[in-house]
Amino acid sequence: MPETHYCEVEGCERPAWRACGLCPAHLKRLQRGRPLGGPIEQLSPLERVIIAGSAWLEADAENDDQYAARLRAFEATCASWLRSKGWRPPRSSMPHNPSATV
C-alpha cells in the first residue's frame, strides 16, 4: 500500500499531491496567488454564487477581458448552484446547425 503524504502547509492535515507536497485546496491557492496560510473555507454553492457575482459587479467595465472572464465565472458558478439543487437544463429542440431550416 502506498505511503500517504500530507500537505506541507502548517496545520493542514489533508492528503497532498505527491509531486508538489500540497493538498488540492492549497495548490489552488498557490495557483491563484493567494496566501497559503489560514483555514480552508468550505463554501456552500450559494455563497460561491454571491462571491462570483460580487467579483463580476466589481469588474472594470472598460476591461473587456476581465469583464468577460468574471461573467463566465459567474455563469459557471450559477450553473453549479442550480445543479446542486437538482436542476437540469431542458433538452434543446433547436437543431445543432442554427442556420438550418426546421
Backbone as numpy.savetxt, mean C-alpha at the origin, in Angstrom:
# Nx Ny Nz CAx CAy CAz Cx Cy Cz
15.30 -28.46 9.30 14.45 -27.29 9.30 15.35 -26.05 9.30
15.07 -25.07 8.40 15.93 -23.89 8.32 15.82 -23.02 9.58
16.93 -22.37 9.88 16.98 -21.49 11.05 16.16 -20.22 10.77
15.38 -19.78 11.77 14.58 -18.56 11.62 15.44 -17.35 11.97
15.43 -16.37 11.09 16.14 -15.12 11.32 15.13 -14.06 11.71
15.53 -13.19 12.62 14.62 -12.14 13.09 15.13 -10.78 12.67
14.22 -9.84 12.62 14.51 -8.47 12.19 15.62 -7.87 13.05
16.52 -7.13 12.41 17.65 -6.54 13.10 17.30 -5.23 13.82
16.09 -4.70 13.61 15.69 -3.47 14.27 15.41 -3.76 15.74
15.98 -2.94 16.61 15.84 -3.15 18.05 14.37 -3.18 18.45
14.00 -4.22 19.20 12.63 -4.36 19.70 11.69 -5.08 18.75
12.10 -5.33 17.53 11.24 -6.03 16.57 11.52 -7.52 16.65
10.48 -8.30 16.82 10.63 -9.74 16.94 9.99 -10.48 15.77
9.81 -9.77 14.66 9.20 -10.40 13.48 10.26 -11.17 12.70
9.84 -12.22 11.99 10.78 -12.94 11.13 11.29 -12.00 10.03
12.57 -12.18 9.69 13.21 -11.29 8.72 13.49 -12.01 7.41
13.59 -11.20 6.34 14.11 -11.71 5.07 15.58 -11.96 5.29
16.04 -13.08 4.96 17.43 -13.47 5.24 18.44 -12.56 4.54
18.14 -12.15 3.32 19.09 -11.37 2.53 19.38 -9.99 3.13
18.37 -9.34 3.71 18.58 -7.97 4.18 18.52 -7.84 5.70
18.04 -8.85 6.39 17.99 -8.80 7.85 16.84 -8.00 8.41
15.89 -7.61 7.58 14.74 -6.83 8.04 13.45 -7.58 7.77
12.46 -7.36 8.64 11.13 -7.92 8.39 10.50 -7.13 7.24
9.44 -7.64 6.63 8.82 -6.93 5.51 8.38 -5.51 5.86
7.88 -5.29 7.08 7.42 -3.94 7.45 8.58 -2.96 7.55
9.69 -3.38 8.15 10.84 -2.48 8.25 11.53 -2.30 6.90
11.51 -3.32 6.07 12.06 -3.19 4.73 11.27 -2.14 3.94
9.95 -2.17 4.07 9.11 -1.20 3.37 9.41 0.22 3.87
9.60 0.36 5.19 9.98 1.67 5.74 11.29 2.16 5.14
12.26 1.26 5.04 13.56 1.61 4.49 13.41 2.06 3.03
12.62 1.33 2.26 12.42 1.66 0.85 11.72 3.00 0.68
10.87 3.36 1.62 10.14 4.62 1.54 10.89 5.78 2.18
12.08 5.50 2.74 12.88 6.54 3.34 12.39 6.99 4.70
11.65 6.14 5.37 11.12 6.48 6.69 12.04 5.92 7.77
12.03 6.52 8.97 12.86 6.00 10.06 12.47 4.56 10.42
13.46 3.75 10.74 13.20 2.35 11.05 12.68 2.15 12.47
12.97 3.07 13.38 12.55 2.92 14.77 11.06 3.16 14.94
10.58 2.84 16.12 9.16 3.04 16.42 8.35 1.82 16.12
7.15 1.77 16.70 6.31 0.59 16.51 5.75 0.50 15.09
5.50 -0.71 14.68 4.85 -0.96 13.39 3.35 -0.88 13.63
2.70 0.04 12.96 1.26 0.22 13.16 0.48 -0.75 12.28
-0.55 -1.29 12.83 -1.47 -2.12 12.07 -2.70 -1.27 11.78
-2.74 -0.67 10.62 -3.85 0.21 10.27 -5.00 -0.60 9.67
-6.21 -0.16 9.97 -7.37 -0.79 9.36 -7.45 -0.30 7.91
-8.17 -1.03 7.05 -8.33 -0.57 5.67 -8.93 0.84 5.58
-9.88 1.17 6.46 -10.48 2.51 6.42 -9.46 3.58 6.83
-8.62 3.27 7.81 -7.57 4.22 8.20 -6.61 4.47 7.04
-6.33 3.42 6.27 -5.46 3.58 5.10 -6.11 4.46 4.05
-7.43 4.35 3.87 -8.15 5.21 2.93 -8.04 6.67 3.35
-8.20 6.93 4.63 -8.12 8.30 5.14 -6.73 8.88 4.92
-5.70 8.11 5.20 -4.33 8.58 5.02 -4.03 8.83 3.54
-4.44 7.89 2.67 -4.20 8.06 1.23 -4.99 9.24 0.68
-6.21 9.42 1.16 -7.02 10.56 0.71 -6.42 11.88 1.15
-5.90 11.93 2.36 -5.24 13.14 2.85 -4.00 13.46 2.03
-3.22 12.42 1.71 -2.02 12.63 0.90 -2.39 13.14 -0.49
-3.48 12.63 -1.06 -3.92 13.08 -2.38 -4.36 14.54 -2.31
-5.11 14.89 -1.28 -5.57 16.27 -1.14 -4.42 17.25 -0.92
-3.33 16.77 -0.31 -2.18 17.63 -0.05 -1.20 17.66 -1.21
-1.46 16.89 -2.26 -0.55 16.85 -3.41 -0.52 18.20 -4.11
0.62 18.50 -4.67 0.80 19.75 -5.42 0.03 19.61 -6.74
-1.01 20.40 -6.89 -1.86 20.31 -8.09 -1.10 20.68 -9.36
-0.01 21.41 -9.22 0.76 21.81 -10.40 1.81 20.76 -10.77
2.01 19.79 -9.90 2.94 18.70 -10.17 2.11 17.50 -10.63
1.97 17.36 -11.94 1.08 16.33 -12.49 1.47 14.91 -12.07
2.77 14.63 -12.03 3.22 13.28 -11.67 2.86 12.95 -10.23
3.11 13.89 -9.32 2.81 13.65 -7.91 1.29 13.51 -7.70
0.54 14.39 -8.33 -0.92 14.36 -8.21 -1.47 13.02 -8.72
-0.99 12.59 -9.90 -1.48 11.34 -10.48 -1.07 10.13 -9.63
0.15 10.14 -9.10 0.60 9.01 -8.28 -0.23 8.90 -7.00
-0.52 10.03 -6.39 -1.32 9.99 -5.15 -2.77 9.63 -5.44
-3.28 10.05 -6.57 -4.64 9.67 -6.95 -4.71 8.16 -7.17
-3.72 7.59 -7.88 -3.70 6.14 -8.10 -3.60 5.39 -6.77
-2.77 5.90 -5.85 -2.64 5.26 -4.54 -3.96 5.32 -3.79
-4.66 6.45 -3.87 -5.95 6.59 -3.20 -6.97 5.63 -3.81
-7.01 5.54 -5.13 -7.95 4.63 -5.78 -7.67 3.17 -5.41
-6.40 2.80 -5.38 -6.04 1.42 -5.01 -6.41 1.13 -3.56
-6.21 2.11 -2.68 -6.54 1.94 -1.27 -8.05 1.81 -1.09
-8.80 2.61 -1.83 -10.27 2.51 -1.77 -10.74 1.15 -2.25
-10.14 0.65 -3.33 -10.52 -0.66 -3.85 -10.21 -1.75 -2.82
-9.07 -1.63 -2.15 -8.71 -2.60 -1.11 -9.71 -2.57 0.04
-10.11 -1.38 0.43 -11.10 -1.23 1.51 -12.43 -1.86 1.11
-12.86 -1.59 -0.14 -14.11 -2.17 -0.61 -14.04 -3.70 -0.63
-12.90 -4.25 -1.07 -12.74 -5.71 -1.07 -12.78 -6.26 0.34
-12.24 -5.50 1.33 -12.26 -5.98 2.72 -13.69 -6.04 3.25
-14.60 -5.30 2.62 -16.01 -5.31 3.01 -16.83 -6.30 2.20
-16.15 -7.06 1.32 -16.84 -8.08 0.54 -17.35 -7.62 -0.81
-17.05 -6.38 -1.19 -17.53 -5.87 -2.48 -16.66 -6.41 -3.60
-17.30 -6.78 -4.68 -16.59 -7.20 -5.89 -17.13 -6.36 -7.04
-16.26 -5.90 -7.93 -16.75 -5.10 -9.05 -17.66 -5.92 -9.95
-18.69 -5.29 -10.49 -19.58 -6.04 -11.40 -18.84 -6.39 -12.68
-19.25 -7.48 -13.28 -18.65 -7.85 -14.57 -19.14 -6.88 -15.61
-18.20 -6.40 -16.38 -18.53 -5.41 -17.39 -19.24 -6.07 -18.57
-20.26 -5.39 -19.08 -20.95 -5.89 -20.27 -20.36 -5.26 -21.52
-19.37 -4.36 -21.30 -18.72 -3.69 -22.43 -17.78 -4.67 -23.12
-17.68 -4.59 -24.44 -16.71 -5.45 -25.14 -15.29 -4.99 -24.79
-14.34 -5.88 -24.97 -12.95 -5.54 -24.66 -12.42 -4.46 -25.56
-12.96 -4.35 -26.76 -12.54 -3.31 -27.71 -13.60 -2.22 -27.69
-13.36 -1.07 -27.01 -14.38 -0.04 -26.92 -14.81 0.53 -28.27
-13.94 0.43 -29.29 -14.33 0.98 -30.58 -15.20 0.01 -31.40
-15.32 -1.22 -30.91 -16.15 -2.20 -31.61 -17.62 -1.87 -31.41
-18.42 -2.12 -32.41 -19.85 -1.88 -32.29 -20.52 -3.07 -31.64
-21.56 -2.80 -30.89 -22.26 -3.86 -30.18 -23.48 -4.26 -30.95
